[in-house]
Amino acid sequence: MHYAKLIYENICKKQGILIERIRQIMIDYVYNSEVESTTIEQFIIALKIQRVKELLIFGEDTNSRNCL
């Protein structure tokens, strides 16, 4: 039973790292492609749109929240 818990914790850790990498890539993409000709307000809106897309594509269920 202890071994299964360690495996689960390892999976959750890797999932958290992956999610953070994806978020950072998305932020970098939005920032580098649009910030030169936009206001801060437009930049924030673009980040929110990216977040909604992430939630629609990957979903966010209670199990993945438990790993974070």
N, C-alpha and C positions, 0 to 999 in steps of 0.2 A: 504494500500500500504506500509506503514511504517513497519507493522508487517511482510510482505513478505520479505522485505529487511533484517530485522533482522534474519529471518530464513535462508536466503541465506548466509549471513555473517557467521552465526554459522556453517553451512554446510561446507563452504570454510575453516573456521578455523580448524574444525575437520579433513577435508581432508588433509590440510597441516600438521597437527600433525601426522596423519597416514602415510603419505608419508615419513616424516622425520624419523619415527620409523622404517619403512621398510628399508630405506637407511642405518640407523645405524646398524640394524641387519645384513644386507648384508655385510657391511664393517667389522663388528665383525667376521662374518663367514669366510670371505676371509682372514682376518688377522690371526685369530686363527688357521685356517686349513693349511695355506700355507706359512706364513712368516718365519717359522723356517728354511726352506730349500730353500728359494728363495732370489733373489736380490731385491733391491728396484724397479728396472725397471720391473722385472717380477710381483711384487706386484701391481704396477700401471697398468700394462696390465690386470691383473686379475680383478682389480676394474673396468676398462673400459669395459671389457667383461660383468661383472655383470650389469653395467649400460645399455648396449645394450640389454641384456636380459630383464631388467626391462621395457625398452621402448617397446620391442616387445610384452611382455606379457600384460602390462597395457596400453600401448599406451600413447600418450601425445597430446591431442587435445587442441584447443585454449580455450575451456571452463575451463579445469582444470588449464591452465596457468593463467587465470584471477583470480583464487582463491588463487594463491600463492603470 
